Amino acid sequence: MENNGEAVPLELETLEASRRMSVPIKWHNLEEDEFVTSVSGNYTRSHYLCHFITFHLNSGRVIERGGEQMGWMGERFTHTLDVANGGRLLGLHWDISAPRSGVGGIIVDKPT
């Protein structure tokens, strides 16, 4: 995922950014009873949004995506949802402060 400052719709047929990637974006469908319990990964020192990102699901399944340029990898981030109290992931807050970028926080439907 590159950070060019443009909003990117997530519908498969309109995801223009996918065509610019050297490795195509891979979509994962969640089962109806699956949800994200935490988001972790690594910041990046490049113009992309993050170097690695991992979504941990309540089913035990893990969805991850990462870059190949290890020299661009920055420090780790981890954000855990309060799923015991009904917290569900609604979105990600991207921290794009120079000289790094990554997931700076999560947007949930209940406090974490």
Salt bridges, closest charged atoms under 4 A:
GLU2 OE2 - ARG20 NE 2.89
GLU16 OE1 - ARG19 NH1 2.77
GLU34 OE1 - ARG61 NH2 2.75
GLU75 OE2 - ARG100 NH1 2.17
ASP95 OD2 - ARG100 NH2 2.83
